[in-house]
Amino acid sequence: MADRHTGMVEKRGAGHWLTHAGLILGVLFIFFPIWLAFVASTITQPEIVHPPMPLLPGDQFLENYAKALVSGVNAPVARMLANSAVMAIGIALGKIVISILSAFAIVYFRFPGRKLFFWLIFVTLMLPVEVRIVPTYEVAARFDMLNSYQGLILPLIASATATFLFRQFFMTVPDELAEAARVDGAGPMRFFVDILLPMSRTNMAALFVILFIYGWNQYLWPLLITTDPEMNTIVMGIKQMFPSGDDIADWPVIMATSILAMIPPVIVVISMQKLFIRGLVDSEK
Amino acid sequence: MATLTLEHVKKSFGETKVIHGVDIDVAEGEFIVIVGPSGCGKSTLLRMVAGLEGVSEGEIRIGGDRVNEKEPMARDIAMVFQNYALYPHMSVAENMGYGLKIAKTPKPEIATRVQEAAKLLQLEPYLKRRPRELSGGQRQRVAMGRAIVRRPAVFLFDEPLSNLDAKLRVQMRLEIKQLQRKLGVTALYVTHDQVEAMTLADRMIVMNAGVADQIGAPLDVYADPETAFVAGFIGSPPTNFLPASRFGGTEGEQLGIRPEHLSLVAPGEGRIAGRVISVEPLGAETLVHLRLEDGTDVTVRQEGGAEAPGEGMEAGLSWESAAEMRFDAEGRRMRGT
């Protein structure tokens, strides 16, 4: 027991402290702008524009955040947060449902053109949203989906990456499992729901986190598809708060909005961290 | 419990013919082992009975009813897979009861039947565990339990013991046999291990390249093989083959003699001579490997107590003519004369 701390993991001495000092410095470096944003969201407008800017939070926290949430600049931040949440959750869930079903079809069913469809899906991986954004806009506009949740979600709902990931996962599931289920009398959908879905749950959680953040951070598409401030999402909404021309920017409210915009992704990551990491590391079969 | 009949069963994948027509009538409660080397079509045959592979030609009947077109579930069979194929996210009890759950069996009955099977297989303490928390032997039992609770007409086993270590394999082999006797269910068992085939089978089917070379009780097959392949495959060490032309046969014919039917005599005596290349004392028996003048290797099995010549020594070989098995150039057994 005496030399319990001499193991590889519990290395002591100068190296140990240096490592920690380095890490702490790194964290401070990354965290400082966020801290500044937080400080800026708790003080008044004059305090921000007259340098030097204070480094400690002021006393305007409640006022600024209340103002942001309830009235904002163009639209109340609460409204924009709700829009972003609908969009991000819609995209994440939609992508998971569609891609897991298409992966199931590609891996477990033999149908004409199976290979072709797989390659078609795979090839779209190489086409980023920006490349097809004009035709997509045209289609969305003609379907009358401007300024609507459908318009925000549907064009982004198919995911080649997720389909590919699920396909890879399904291919590692032993064929005998599908056969055992067949002998047990499970039809294809029963097998999917009872066996494949529970086995994919860590993969789904990992994807949900990634896709939620992807959806939350969408900027270009919401900017094109929404013109009504009531339909703005928060990430593009922040940019919309910047004044044009000679108007004065309401920095404390903008900063409060930025801080508020960060909170939901952070909550999603933290609450799903365990499943997320297991989904990336584990190969439970 | 039911009879199982295969009639001219053939299978081809595209142009490639895998099974060239197998016929067998399996009686109620009979234990049939299909044995053969890898790639001989034995697993395919089993999967055709299970309904996991289509039947290209011929007919499969379970309990007298044609099942060619039926889904596995409707065939009243249960299958034990080589890698067990347990559902990893379900507990042992859920694994065993899954088939019943799908068949909409009332819950209390599922529970009773799972309990019964667990008791039979000594799995009671593990019912709540996940498959990954079990040892190989226990997983094997769960796979068997899953088959038992269904109370099927026919058990199908696809090399169920090949993932276990040697000691456990022997133990599970005995348990499978006892279980099948106790339940009285017709069983079809695929293996490449001829010892498993010999010990388990009421009758065995020796498959070679898609053809059932011989169907019969293990000891009959051993004592009286129909083809050179069967003579070489069943029995360990395998049958010795000598060119028959040296003993009054025609060119291409072969003479098969089991190792235990050969005996060593002094050099110069006996019917042929050879040099000892190695000696394997196994306790109860000793295997003596010799190389003949024409380069053929033969093995002699002696009692453990008998005196064996040292390596490199010359020795003569003799055998009773009654122990000879003659095979023609195609490997078929020649009888009479």
Chai-1 contact restraints between the chains, C-beta under 6 A:
chainA,res_idxA,chainB,res_idxB,connection_type,confidence,min_distance_angstrom,max_distance_angstrom,comment,restraint_id
A,E176,B,F81,contact,1.0,0.0,6.0,A-B,restraint_1
A,E176,B,N83,contact,1.0,0.0,6.0,A-B,restraint_2
A,E176,B,A85,contact,1.0,0.0,6.0,A-B,restraint_3
A,L177,B,A85,contact,1.0,0.0,6.0,A-B,restraint_4
A,E179,B,L52,contact,1.0,0.0,6.0,A-B,restraint_5
A,A180,B,A85,contact,1.0,0.0,6.0,A-B,restraint_6
A,R182,B,P72,contact,1.0,0.0,6.0,A-B,restraint_7
A,V183,B,P72,contact,1.0,0.0,6.0,A-B,restraint_8
A,V183,B,M79,contact,1.0,0.0,6.0,A-B,restraint_9
A,D184,B,Y98,contact,1.0,0.0,6.0,A-B,restraint_10
A,D184,B,G99,contact,1.0,0.0,6.0,A-B,restraint_11
A,D184,B,I102,contact,1.0,0.0,6.0,A-B,restraint_12
A,G185,B,M73,contact,1.0,0.0,6.0,A-B,restraint_13
A,G185,B,G99,contact,1.0,0.0,6.0,A-B,restraint_14
A,G185,B,I102,contact,1.0,0.0,6.0,A-B,restraint_15
A,G185,B,A103,contact,1.0,0.0,6.0,A-B,restraint_16
A,A186,B,I102,contact,1.0,0.0,6.0,A-B,restraint_17
A,I195,B,Y87,contact,1.0,0.0,6.0,A-B,restraint_18
A,P198,B,H89,contact,1.0,0.0,6.0,A-B,restraint_19
A,M199,B,H89,contact,1.0,0.0,6.0,A-B,restraint_20
A,K285,B,P88,contact,1.0,0.0,6.0,A-B,restraint_21
